[in-house]
């Protein structure tokens, strides 16, 4: 059994879903080649946190899918896909996502998909509060998917778990504990609110599983996929501009932790510093060229240069073993506009240069005063040479410098949007 977890080592949107689907597809092929075909899958993929506020765009077999809650390998035949106990499940969106995928020919049933019975559910009153709170806070950004209110209920011991949600009587009793004086008036009575979810309960009931039972099966491969990224981790990230869960803490034992990184930085949302953000004119041009808009929200992403200081913090905190690169091909656009590629190697704050993460960065005002210290590289016309099967010299120099400054090697690079557009340097499935 090989256990691999893919962590977004930046601020999200690094292409974790594409990488999970790529390695899941390869793992299935490896198992079928070495062990033969069988009815039950050899490969487990699981998503350990996040909710409907996280999205992954995955291109497979010339088809593009935007996934919001389901693990990305649901698109790969021969896998079993688990929404884990740390996920915030939005039943209405989950049902719609499953139905939409089925209409487009994706097989989803209880033989290849499960939802942890103790995952907490995000309900209409969570979403309602999230939208109202977001509208009232100037400068605050939210997906409006109810994630923070769900987390507040979970840790306040008044949340509702998936297995309770599926049982009408238990659901109503849990609602009474959450709202002793009755649910908010717009949602009617306890019974009326519970009955508004009849279709979702019927649609999702067959997927409820005990996570520990799933995890202990004799899978040949376990592949974990985090949502969001390290810098949005509620404990380790750029507080308070973070999410409500732990993208950087894997919920299962792993043999290898792969940090997924873009060859630049991107970020959607607010309430946190962004050291090394690109100049507005450059950012606007590249955002349009690269389609840098949130998969779930459609919001424009802020763009910046690759940040070694932040990445080394992720490596140290998460125990990242290897790096998986994405989007190096996009930086070919810089050569077209005559712009160099930049690498952040330090932060200058109040006259002092920091090359490693510092405890003072946990004071929320510190990094807003940081000026990036750059190294510059000549932009490449091509990132990957398909004929030679390797990176081009200019791209390789940039990658080599990252490897030297982090002490971690890249095991693969993505050079296109599809799950097969991957140059593998070392096979991490072996």
RAGINOR-V647141 format. One record per backbone hydrogen bond with DSSP energy under -1.0 kcal/mol. CO is the residue of the C=O (numbers start at 1). NH is the residue of the N-H. E is the energy in kcal/mol with one decimal. If there is no record, write none. Layout:
CO:NH:E, CO:NH:E
//
This chain:
2:222:-2.9, 3:255:-2.7, 3:256:-1.5, 4:224:-2.8, 5:258:-3.0, 6:226:-2.0, 7:260:-3.0, 8:230:-2.8, 10:231:-2.8, 15:19:-2.0, 16:20:-3.0, 17:21:-2.5, 18:22:-2.4, 19:23:-2.7, 20:24:-2.4, 21:25:-2.4, 22:26:-2.1, 23:27:-2.4, 24:28:-2.4, 25:29:-2.1, 26:30:-2.5, 27:31:-2.5, 28:32:-2.5, 29:33:-2.2, 30:34:-2.0, 31:35:-3.3, 42:220:-2.3, 42:221:-1.4, 43:80:-2.6, 44:223:-2.8, 45:82:-2.6, 46:225:-2.8, 47:84:-2.6, 50:88:-2.5, 51:54:-1.6, 56:67:-3.2, 58:65:-2.9, 59:419:-2.2, 60:63:-1.2, 63:60:-2.9, 65:58:-3.1, 67:56:-3.1, 71:74:-1.8, 72:75:-1.5, 73:76:-2.2, 80:45:-3.0, 81:114:-2.4, 82:47:-2.5, 83:116:-2.8, 84:87:-1.8, 89:122:-3.2, 90:94:-2.8, 91:95:-2.5, 92:96:-1.9, 93:97:-2.9, 94:98:-2.4, 95:99:-2.4, 96:100:-2.8, 97:101:-2.2, 98:102:-2.4, 99:103:-2.2, 100:104:-1.1, 101:106:-2.6, 102:105:-1.9, 109:112:-1.7, 109:113:-1.0, 112:81:-2.1, 114:83:-2.6, 115:209:-2.3, 116:119:-1.8, 117:163:-2.5, 119:162:-2.7, 120:89:-2.7, 123:127:-1.9, 124:128:-2.6, 125:129:-1.9, 126:130:-2.4, 127:131:-2.5, 128:132:-2.0, 129:133:-3.0, 130:134:-2.3, 131:135:-2.0, 132:136:-1.5, 137:140:-1.7, 146:150:-1.6, 147:151:-2.4, 148:152:-2.6, 149:153:-2.1, 150:154:-2.5, 151:155:-2.6, 152:156:-1.2, 153:158:-2.6, 154:157:-1.2, 160:121:-2.7, 161:165:-2.5, 162:166:-1.8, 167:171:-3.1, 168:172:-2.3, 169:173:-2.1, 170:174:-2.4, 171:175:-2.1, 172:176:-2.0, 173:177:-1.5, 174:178:-2.1, 175:179:-3.1, 179:182:-2.1, 184:187:-2.5, 185:188:-1.8, 189:193:-2.5, 190:194:-2.4, 191:195:-2.5, 194:197:-1.5, 195:198:-1.4, 197:201:-2.5, 198:202:-2.4, 199:203:-2.2, 200:204:-2.5, 201:205:-1.7, 204:207:-2.1, 205:208:-1.4, 207:115:-3.0, 209:117:-2.8, 210:214:-1.8, 211:215:-2.8, 212:216:-1.4, 214:217:-1.2, 217:219:-2.4, 220:2:-1.9, 221:44:-2.7, 222:4:-3.0, 223:46:-2.1, 224:6:-2.7, 229:232:-2.1, 230:233:-2.1, 231:238:-2.8, 232:243:-2.9, 233:237:-2.2, 237:239:-2.2, 238:241:-1.7, 240:242:-1.9, 245:234:-2.3, 246:249:-1.3, 256:5:-2.2, 257:321:-2.5, 257:322:-1.5, 258:7:-2.6, 259:324:-2.5, 260:9:-2.1, 261:326:-1.9, 265:304:-2.6, 267:302:-3.6, 274:277:-1.2, 276:305:-1.9, 279:283:-3.1, 280:284:-2.8, 281:285:-1.9, 282:286:-2.6, 283:287:-2.8, 284:288:-1.6, 285:289:-2.0, 286:290:-3.0, 287:291:-1.1, 287:292:-1.9, 291:293:-2.0, 292:301:-2.5, 294:298:-1.4, 299:294:-2.9, 302:267:-2.3, 303:278:-2.7, 304:265:-2.6, 306:344:-3.3, 307:311:-1.8, 308:312:-2.7, 309:313:-1.4, 310:314:-1.9, 311:315:-2.6, 312:316:-2.5, 313:317:-2.3, 314:318:-2.6, 315:319:-1.5, 322:259:-2.8, 323:411:-2.6, 324:261:-2.6, 325:414:-2.3, 326:263:-1.4, 329:332:-1.5, 330:333:-2.0, 331:334:-1.3, 332:336:-1.1, 333:337:-1.3, 334:339:-3.0, 341:377:-2.9, 343:375:-2.1, 344:308:-2.4, 346:373:-3.0, 347:354:-3.2, 348:371:-2.2, 349:352:-2.1, 352:349:-3.2, 354:347:-2.6, 358:361:-1.9, 359:362:-1.7, 360:363:-1.7, 363:366:-2.2, 366:369:-1.9, 371:348:-3.2, 373:345:-2.8, 373:346:-1.1, 375:343:-2.4, 377:341:-2.9, 383:392:-2.1, 385:389:-2.2, 385:390:-1.2, 390:385:-3.1, 392:396:-2.8, 393:397:-2.0, 394:398:-1.4, 395:399:-2.4, 396:400:-3.1, 397:401:-1.8, 398:402:-1.7, 399:403:-2.4, 400:404:-2.3, 401:405:-2.3, 402:406:-1.6, 403:407:-2.2, 409:323:-2.7, 411:425:-2.7, 411:426:-1.8, 412:325:-2.6, 413:423:-3.3, 418:421:-1.3, 420:422:-2.0, 421:415:-2.2, 423:413:-2.1
//
